[in-house]
Amino acid sequence: MNKTTPKGRLACVGIGITLGSHISPLARSHIEEADVVFAGMSDGIVELWLKEMNQDVRSLQPYYREGKSRLKTYREMVAAIMAEVRAGKRVCAVFYGHPGVFAWVPHKAIETARGEGYSARMEPGISSEDCLYADLGIDPGSRGCQHYEASQFMLYRRCVDPSAWLILWQIGVAGDKSLKRFSTGEAHRQILVDVLARHYPLNHEVVIYRAATLPIQSPRIERLVLKTLPQADIGMADTLAIPPARPLEADHEVRARLAALA
């Protein structure tokens, strides 16, 4: 790199879920001060809002295409971001929610930048998980909370605790191994239900949840029984929240040992 060229740097920031309501002052500062802003948004309204903070906002959406592997798309996004960092620019990559949650591109871009000697950092944002806790009234410290990506949950045997909450993310593409689809259908979700039936009764109530992305919206909170999940209308942004199905089980041996210490 030419010594007279300012060394590039990268900040990957989250702007939260609800437009304008969740962005932190530090995230806004990174956006405003950047030479180039990359926007990983699926909503054109959000991109227009970002352009009010910075004149050079470049959408990452054109990299997506039906039938194209999302992993290839993500690698192209990282390459675009790193091209500007290597050019010596202050780059800000902006993502919905928290940039480190269900987001391959920010992690890989930061890893690549740091590996090449550039300054790179991640600034957290309010995630869908945070919104879910608030909207559904869940305290993860009360009964515990397990989180899995839906397809991974289906493809691997996990130790599920039905006495705690179970949260499955990205149920709209549950069962997709190709990374090329933007949705899967009833047959895939039936397999998911069959996996869940190992741990939960089919008449157990579950919740389809989607956080509000605009201040004028309300979150989706749809309650249904597990066996009807395959027929539900489910999109990419929907999450499945499963309440505890049984009470906590006391460990009397550990309790006795703790009592002896007292």
C-alpha positions in Angstrom: 0.0 0.0 0.0 1.3 3.5 -0.8 2.4 5.2 2.4 0.8 8.4 1.3 -2.6 6.7 1.1 -4.7 6.8 4.2 -5.1 3.3 5.6 -8.6 2.0 5.2 -10.7 0.9 8.2 -14.0 -0.9 8.6 -16.9 -0.6 11.0 -19.8 -3.1 10.8 -22.8 -1.6 12.7 -26.3 -2.6 13.5 -29.2 -0.2 13.3 -31.6 -2.3 15.2 -34.9 -3.7 14.0 -37.4 -0.8 14.0 -36.5 2.0 11.6 -35.1 5.1 13.4 -35.9 3.9 16.9 -33.0 1.5 17.7 -29.9 3.1 16.2 -27.2 4.1 18.7 -25.3 7.4 18.6 -22.1 5.5 17.9 -23.6 3.6 15.0 -24.9 6.9 13.5 -21.5 8.4 13.9 -19.8 5.6 11.9 -22.4 6.0 9.2 -22.1 9.8 9.0 -18.3 9.8 9.0 -17.7 7.0 6.5 -16.4 7.6 3.0 -18.5 4.6 1.8 -21.5 3.0 3.4 -22.7 -0.5 2.4 -26.3 -1.3 3.3 -27.3 -4.9 4.0 -31.0 -4.1 4.1 -34.1 -5.7 2.4 -36.1 -2.5 2.6 -35.7 0.4 0.2 -37.1 2.8 2.8 -34.3 2.0 5.2 -31.7 2.7 2.4 -33.3 6.1 1.7 -33.1 6.9 5.4 -29.4 6.0 5.4 -28.8 8.3 2.5 -29.9 11.2 4.7 -26.8 10.4 6.8 -24.3 9.7 4.0 -24.3 10.5 0.3 -22.5 7.4 -0.7 -24.7 4.5 0.3 -24.4 1.3 -1.7 -27.0 -1.4 -1.5 -25.9 -5.0 -1.1 -29.3 -6.3 -2.2 -28.3 -6.6 -5.9 -25.9 -9.4 -5.0 -28.9 -11.7 -4.2 -30.6 -13.7 -6.9 -33.1 -16.6 -6.9 -31.2 -19.9 -7.4 -27.8 -18.4 -6.5 -26.0 -19.8 -3.5 -26.3 -17.3 -0.6 -22.7 -18.2 0.4 -21.5 -17.0 -3.1 -23.6 -13.9 -2.6 -22.0 -13.3 0.9 -18.5 -13.7 -0.5 -19.2 -11.2 -3.2 -20.4 -8.7 -0.6 -17.3 -9.2 1.5 -15.2 -8.6 -1.6 -17.0 -5.4 -2.4 -16.5 -4.1 1.1 -12.9 -5.1 1.3 -12.1 -3.4 -2.1 -13.0 -0.1 -0.6 -11.1 -0.8 2.6 -8.0 -1.7 0.6 -8.5 1.6 -1.3 -7.8 3.4 1.9 -11.3 4.5 2.7 -13.3 4.6 5.9 -16.0 2.0 5.3 -19.1 1.4 7.2 -21.2 -1.7 6.6 -24.7 -1.4 8.0 -27.0 -4.3 8.8 -30.4 -4.8 10.4 -30.5 -5.7 14.0 -27.2 -6.8 15.5 -24.5 -7.2 12.9 -23.1 -10.3 14.6 -26.3 -12.2 14.8 -27.2 -14.5 11.9 -24.9 -12.4 9.7 -22.0 -14.1 8.0 -20.8 -11.1 6.0 -19.9 -8.8 9.0 -17.9 -11.5 10.8 -16.0 -12.5 7.6 -15.3 -8.9 6.5 -13.9 -8.0 10.0 -11.9 -11.2 10.0 -10.5 -10.5 6.5 -9.7 -6.8 7.3 -7.9 -7.6 10.6 -6.0 -10.4 8.9 -4.7 -7.9 6.4 -3.7 -5.4 9.1 -6.7 -3.0 8.8 -8.6 -1.6 11.8 -12.0 -3.3 11.9 -14.7 -3.3 14.6 -18.3 -4.3 15.2 -20.8 -2.2 16.9 -23.8 -4.0 18.4 -27.4 -3.2 17.7 -30.8 -4.2 19.0 -31.6 -7.6 17.6 -34.7 -9.6 16.8 -34.0 -11.6 19.9 -34.1 -8.4 22.0 -37.5 -7.5 20.4 -38.8 -11.0 20.9 -38.1 -10.9 24.7 -39.9 -7.6 24.9 -42.9 -8.4 22.7 -43.5 -11.9 24.1 -42.7 -11.0 27.7 -39.9 -13.6 28.0 -37.3 -13.3 30.7 -34.5 -15.8 29.7 -33.3 -15.8 33.3 -36.6 -17.2 34.5 -36.8 -20.6 32.7 -33.8 -20.5 30.4 -33.8 -20.0 26.6 -32.4 -22.2 23.8 -31.7 -20.7 20.4 -31.0 -22.6 17.2 -31.2 -21.9 13.5 -34.1 -24.0 12.2 -32.3 -26.0 9.5 -29.3 -26.7 11.7 -31.8 -27.9 14.4 -33.3 -30.3 11.9 -30.0 -31.6 10.5 -28.3 -32.3 13.8 -29.4 -34.0 17.0 -29.5 -31.4 19.8 -30.1 -31.8 23.5 -33.4 -30.1 23.9 -34.7 -29.1 27.3 -38.5 -28.8 27.1 -38.6 -27.0 30.5 -37.0 -24.0 28.9 -38.1 -21.8 26.0 -36.9 -23.0 22.5 -36.4 -20.3 19.8 -35.9 -21.4 16.2 -34.7 -18.8 13.8 -35.3 -18.6 10.0 -38.2 -21.1 10.0 -39.2 -19.7 6.5 -36.2 -21.6 5.0 -36.3 -24.6 7.5 -34.7 -27.6 5.9 -32.9 -25.9 3.0 -29.5 -27.3 2.5 -28.8 -25.7 -0.8 -28.5 -22.1 0.5 -30.2 -21.1 -2.8 -33.8 -20.9 -1.7 -35.7 -18.0 -0.1 -38.4 -20.2 1.3 -39.3 -23.8 1.9 -42.8 -25.3 2.0 -45.3 -27.4 4.0 -43.4 -30.6 3.5 -40.2 -29.2 5.0 -42.1 -27.8 7.9 -43.8 -31.1 8.5 -40.4 -32.7 9.0 -39.6 -29.9 11.5 -42.7 -30.7 13.4 -41.8 -34.4 13.4 -38.4 -33.5 14.9 -40.1 -31.2 17.5 -42.6 -34.0 18.3 -39.7 -35.9 19.9 -39.8 -33.4 22.7 -43.2 -31.7 22.6 -46.8 -32.8 22.3 -48.5 -32.0 19.0 -51.1 -30.0 20.7 -48.5 -27.8 22.5 -49.0 -24.1 21.8 -46.2 -22.3 19.8 -45.8 -18.8 18.6 -44.9 -17.4 15.2 -43.1 -14.2 15.8 -41.9 -11.3 13.6 -40.5 -8.1 15.0 -41.9 -4.7 13.7 -39.5 -3.0 11.3 -41.4 0.2 10.9 -42.7 2.4 13.8 -46.2 2.2 12.4 -46.2 -1.6 12.4 -47.1 -4.1 15.1 -45.1 -7.3 15.7 -46.5 -10.6 14.4 -47.5 -12.7 17.4 -49.5 -15.7 16.1 -50.3 -18.5 18.5 -51.1 -22.0 17.1 -50.7 -25.6 18.1 -47.6 -27.3 16.9 -49.3 -29.8 14.5 -50.7 -27.0 12.4 -47.4 -25.3 11.8 -46.9 -26.8 8.3 -50.0 -25.0 7.0 -49.1 -21.6 8.5 -48.1 -18.7 6.3 -44.4 -18.2 7.1 -41.9 -15.8 5.6 -38.1 -15.3 5.8 -38.3 -13.0 8.8 -40.5 -15.2 11.0 -39.3 -17.0 14.1 -40.8 -19.9 16.0 -41.0 -19.5 19.8 -41.9 -22.6 21.8 -42.9 -22.1 25.5 -41.8 -24.6 28.1 -43.8 -27.8 27.9 -42.9 -29.2 31.4 -41.9 -27.8 34.8 -38.3 -27.5 35.9 -37.0 -30.7 37.5 -35.2 -30.3 40.8 -31.8 -31.9 41.2 -32.1 -33.1 44.8 -28.5 -34.4 45.0 -27.1 -31.0 44.2 -29.5 -29.3 46.5 -28.4 -31.6 49.4 -24.7 -30.8 48.7 -25.4 -27.1 48.7 -27.5 -27.4 51.9 -24.6 -29.2 53.5 -22.3 -26.3 52.7 -24.7 -23.8 54.4 
